[in-house]
């Protein structure tokens, strides 16, 4: 075992290190949603098509999700601090390139590099927390990490709306540059150099995992764009998904039978709580991503809100999530944390039930803040406790691999939620509006001011379709709650300990 080669660092300050990592982590997660409100402006500014514009988001998500299994292991091999800083540098420079892009092709290419940078950074944040916080302090730290993951996806559309309205679409990317520089300096100062393990890299495992994840994520993410049919020649969406699943099965088999060091030690799945938590986070990623799509369409096309106004309806969720993060963390450290993610997921389910009931053309807008607030409490008791109990028992040398698996599962769940929701919304619109469904879609595509874009005769059917669509993430989060009942008690000790910096 050795340490990253660098100048001696001061004694570890865990909370300062956490704040430094959270700044960069928050920035990359905001970028998963911030572009959504800027797409019309990007399409007009770069004089391109809607499909090409949407690829700016798809390219980012693909480049983010596909390498996560690998980048988690890189942190174990080369040190999480070093890999995080490399990823942050890539992300910041590519953000500048995005803002300066003069064509959609240049923007897509820069977004790919952005996604790769984000993929390098994400597993390191979780791995560092696992390794530098003492076991009974880790819950509070994981609570902050978890709430950051939940809140960042809500802040993206709000921040994007303000920046597009005030300065133009380029500034949703330019704003990352100063933030990235500050995050780099803070990480350089406060994030410690930690011991690394002299791993032999499993190159066949890298190839199989990257290929399998690409085929699976691309098929799920882009399926609705091709009506779940043929993409080109004899290749269909379902063929890609099946091929991805087969390649990932081969990857698992290879991890089991190879004599060298596997990319993902399958022994981590012997930890009951890690296996359960990894399954649960798929349902959480699915739910949180899936539920936002029908809500945003309902608020804008039925209630006549602008994109920024619709995003502001989610402010109670964000504020309450942040306010309850530390209290939830204290409960993780002092109580049996198994009950907390169950409580959080049930609160999320309650919030979704209220949205289903209130998603009508006549419901007072003020009432819609109530489920938003309940979802905020649910997020606080779901994300952090879930991350904490899932990774609590991982040995330090497996922290990167475990973080990579956990974050990959979350991201795949999010992609599945987005794709499944797109298909379900289309189906429910056809059922509720019949031939007028095409008209509703057309009005939505042209909507700039919301209510004026959707004729009154279509509002009831459109609202009903969106409410029915919310039932899917509701069912998925309830399924996740059932899986979470399988968590075992947290062990009294763990292999992860606070490690003094070199010096």
N, C-alpha and C positions, 0 to 999 in steps of 0.2 A: 504494500500500500504506500502511496506517495501523496504529496500535496501539490496543488497547482503552483507552478513556478512564478512567483511575483514578489514584489517587495513586501516585507512584513506588515501585517495589518494590525490595528488596535484590537483590544479585547472585544469580543462579540457583544453587540447590542442588539438583541433579537428584534425588539419592536422597531428600532430604526431601520434594520434590514428589511423587515416586513413592509414598512411604509414605502421604502425604496422600490421593492419588487411590485407592490400593489399599484404604484403609479404607472409602471410600464404595462402590467397585466390589464389594468383598467383601459388603457389606451388601445390595446390590440383588440379587446372585446368590443369596445365601442365601435370599432371599424367593421365589425360583422354586420351592424345594422345602420350605421350612419349614412351609408350611401343610398339607402332605400328612398329617402325623401328627396334626394338630389338627382335621381335617375332622369326625370323629365328635363331638368336643366342641362344635365350632361348630354342627353340625346340631342337637344337643340344646339348646345354650344359646339359639339363636335360633329354635327350634321350627320348623324348615323341613325340606325334603326333601333327599335325597342329591344329586339332579340340581342343584338350586338351589345347594347348598353347593359342588359341584364347579365351578360357574360363577365362584366367587370366585377360583379358580386360573386358569381359562380366560380370564377377563376380564383378569387381570394379564398373562398370557403374550401375549394378542392386542395389548393396548395397548403392551407392551414391543417386540414383534417388528415390528409394522406400520410404525411411523414411523422405523425405524433408518436407512433410506436417506436420509431427509430430515434427521434430527437430526445425522448426520455432516457434512452440508454446512453446517448452521447454525453449527457450530464454525468452519469456514473463513471464514464471512461475519462473524460477530459476535465471534469469539474463543472458543477452547475453555474458557478459565477461566470466562468469564461464563456460557456455556451450561451448563457443569457445575454451577456454583453455583445457577443457576435450577432445574435438574433436581433437585439435592440438596434444595433448599428444598421443592419440590413433594413429593418422596418422603417427607421427614420429617413434614411437616404431614399428608399423607394417611395415614401410618402411625398418627398419633395419632387421626385420624378412624376408621380401621379398628378400633382398639381400643375406641373409644367407640360403635361402631355398635350400634343396638338392633334392627335388622332385617337380613335377608339382602340386601334391596335396597340399603340404605345401605352395607353392607359391599362389595357388588359395585361400586357407584359409586366408593367410596374406592379400591378396588383398581385400577380403571381409571386414576385419577389417579396412583396409585403406579407403574403400568406406564409411563405417559407420562414421569414423572420419571426412571425407570430408563433409558428410551430416550434421553432427553436426555443422561444422564451417560455411558453406556457408550462411545460412539465417541470422546468427548473424552479418556478415559483413555489409549487407544491412540494417539491423534493427538499428545497432549502428549509421550508417551515418544518417539515417532518424531522429534519436533522438538527436544527439549532435550538428549537424550543424544548424545554424539559417536558416530560410526558404530561404532567398536570397543568401545564400552561398552554399546551398545544391546542386545546379546544377553543380557547378565545381567539388564538391566531387563525385557526381554520375557519372560525365563524366570520372573521373579517374577510378572509380569502373567498369564502363561499358567497357572502353577500355581495362582494365586488363582482363576482361572476354573474349574479342575478341582476344587479342594478345596472351594470354596464350596458346590457342589451336594451334596457329601457331608456337610458340617457341618450343613446345613439340617435334615434329619430328626433328627440327634442333639440339636441345640440345641432344636428344637421339642419333642421328647419330654420333655426336662428341664423346659422352661418350662411346658408343659401340665400335667405331673404336679405341679409345685411351686406354680404360681400361677394357672393357668387360661389358656384360649386367647387371651384379650385380650393377654397379655404377649408373645406372639410378634410382636405389632405395637408394643406400648409400648416394647420393648427398642430399637427403631430410633430412638426420639426422642433419648435422650442420645448414642447413637453418631452420629446425624446431626448434632447440634449440634457435637460434637467434630470430626467430619469437615469441617464447614463452616468452623470457625475455622482448622483446619490448612490447608485449601485456600486460604483467604483470605490466610494468611501465606506459605505456601511455594510455591504454584503460580504461576508467572510469567504476566504479561501478554505475549502473543506477537503478532507482526504478523498482521494480518488482510488478506484480499483483498477488494476492492470488487466482490463478485459481484452480478450481476443474477439475481434468483431466478426459476427456471423454474416458474411456477405450474401450467402444464398438466402438466409432469413430476411435480410434487408430487401432483396429483390422480390421475394415472394410476398412479403407483407406490403410493400409499396404497390406492387401490381394488383394484388387482391383488393387493397383499400381503394385504389383508384377506380377499378372496375365497379366495385360495389357502390361507392359514394357517387361516382359520375352517373351510374344508372339510376340510382334513387333520386338524385338531385335534378337531373335533366329529363326524367321520365315524362313528366307532364308536358314538356316542350315538344315532345314527339308523339303525344297522345298515347304513350305507353306502347308504341308500335315499332316500326322499322326505323332505324337511324340511318343506315346506308347499306346498300347491297343486301346480303343475307343476315346482317347483324341487327338484332332487335334490342330494345331496352331490357326486356326480361332475359335475353341471352347474356347481356353484359352482367346483369345482377347475378345470374346463376354462375357465370364464369368466375366472377369475383368471389362468390361464396366457396366455389370449388378450390380456387387458389388459396384462400384463407384456411380451408381445411388442410390442404397440403402443407401450408406454413406451420400449422399446429402439429401435424404429424412429424415434420422435420424437427421442430423444437423438441419433440419427445425422443426421437431416435438418434439424433446426432450425438457424436461423442465429444465434440468440443463444447464451447460455452454458448448456450442459446441466447438469441436476442431477447427473448422473454422467458425467464425461468418459470416453467409451469408450476414450480413449487409454491409460487405466491398464491395460487388458487387453492392451496390446501388450507390457507387462512380463511375460515368460514366467513368472517365479516368482510374481508376483501372481496370475495366472490359475490356475496349478497349485495354489497354496496355498489359493485361494478354493474350488476344487473339493474339495480334501482336507478342509478344515474342515467341509464339509457331512457327510462321512462320519464325522468325529470327533464332531460334535454328535449325529448319529444314534446312534452306537455307545454313547457314554457315557450318554445319556438312556435308550436302549432297554434296555441291559443291567440297569439298576437295578430295573426293574419285576419281572421274573421272580425275581430274587434276593431281593427283599424279600418277595414272596409265599411263596417256598420257605422262607425262614428263619422266617417267622411261622406259616404254616399247616401246614407239614410238620414243622419242628423245634420249634415251640412257643415261639418267642421273642416277647417283647413288641416293639412298634415301636422303643423305645429300645434294647433289647438287639440287635435286628437291625441297627440303624444303627451300633451300636458294633463290629460285625463288620467295618465298613469303616474303622475307625480306622487299621490298618496302611497302608492306601492313602493316607489323608490325611497321616499322619506322614512316610512315606517320600517322598511328593511334595514336602512342604515341605523336608525335609532335603536333598534332591537338587537343589532349585531353583537355588541359587547355583553348585554345581559344574557343572550343566548349562549355566548362563549363561556360565561361564568357557570351557567347551568351544565354545559358539557364537562367542565373540569371538576365540578363538585357533585354531580349527580350521575346516575346511570344514563348515558346518552342515547340508549336504544329507543327511548320513547319520543325523543325530540323530533327526529325526522318523520316519524309517524304522525305526530301532532302537526308538523308543518305541512305535510302532504294532505292531511284532512282539511286544514284551513284553506289550502289552495283549491281543493275540491269544492268546499263551501263557496268560495269566491266565484268559481266557474258556474255553480248552480245558480247563484244570484244573477250572473251575467245572462244565463239562458233565460231566466224569468224576466229580466228587465230590458232585454234587447228588442224593444218595440219602437215604432216611430213616435209614440206619444210619451214614453217614460221621461220624467223630469231628469235633466242631465245631472242635477245634484245627487240623485240617488245612485247614479253610476259610479260615484266616488266611493261608495260603501264597499262594493266588491273589490275595488282597487286597493283599499286600505286593508281588507282581509287578506288579499293576496300578498301584500307587503309583509304582514305578520307571518304568513305561511312561508314566504321566502326566507325570512330570518331564521326560522326554526327548521328549515329543510336543508339549504345548501351547506352551511357550515357544519352542523352536526353530522350530516351525511359524509362529508369529506373527512371529518375527524375520525369517526368510528371505522371508516373503511380503511384508512391508512395507518391507524394507530400502532398496529403490531408489526409493520414492515421493518425489517432490518435496514440499517443505513445504506448498505451496498445495494439494496433492492429498491431504494426510494425512487430513483429515476425511472426504472422499469415500471414500477407500480403506478407512478404518476402518469406515465405515458399511456398505459392501458386505461386508467380511469378517465383521463381527458379525451382519449380517442372514443371511448364509449359515450361520453357526454356529447361529443361533436357528431358522431354517427346518429345518435338519437335525435339531435337537432335537425340534421339533414332529412332523416326519415319523417319527422314531424312536419317539416315544411313541404316535402313532396306529397305526403299523404293528405295534408290539409288542402293543398291546391286541387288535388283530384276530388276530394269530398265536396269542397265548395262548388266546384263546377257541376257535380252531380246534383247537389241540393238546389242549386239555382235552376237547373233544368227541370227538376221535379216541381218546384214552386212556381216558376214563371213560364214554363213551357217554351214556346217559340220566342217569347219576349226575353228569354235569358240572354240571347245574343245582343239584344238592345241594351240590357243592363250592363253587360260587359263593355260594350262600346262607350256608353256614357261614363263608366268608371275610368276607362282608359283616357278619356278626354277631360276628366274632372280636374279643375283647378280650384274651384270654390266649393265643391261638395254638393250641397243641396240642389243647386240649380242644374247640376249635371244629371240628376236622377229624377225623372218625372214622378209625380205623386202616386199614380196608379201602380207603380212598381215597388214602392217603398215597403208595403206590408209583406209582400212575397220575398223581397230581398232580405228584410230583417229576419223573417222566419228562417230563411236558408242559412243565414249567419248564426242564428241561435242554435239551430240543429247541428251545425258544424262544430260548435263548441262542445257538444256532447262527446266527440271523439277524444280530445285531450282530457276531458273529465273521466272517461272510462280508463284511459291509460294511467292517469295519476292514481286512481283507485287500485289498479292492478299493481302499480309500484308500491302502494301502501301495503298491500297483501304480501308482497315479496319482503318488504322491510320488517315484517313480523318475524322473519327467520333470523334476524340478527342475534348473535350470541352475546353474552356478557363481555364487557371490555376487560382484558387481562389486567392484573395489578401492576405489571411492569411491561416495558417494551424495549426492543433493541435500539431504538433511536434515542440518543442522548445528546446533550449539549456538548459541542466540541470546541475547545478554545482555538483561536486563530493561531496560525504559524507566527512565531516571533520570539 
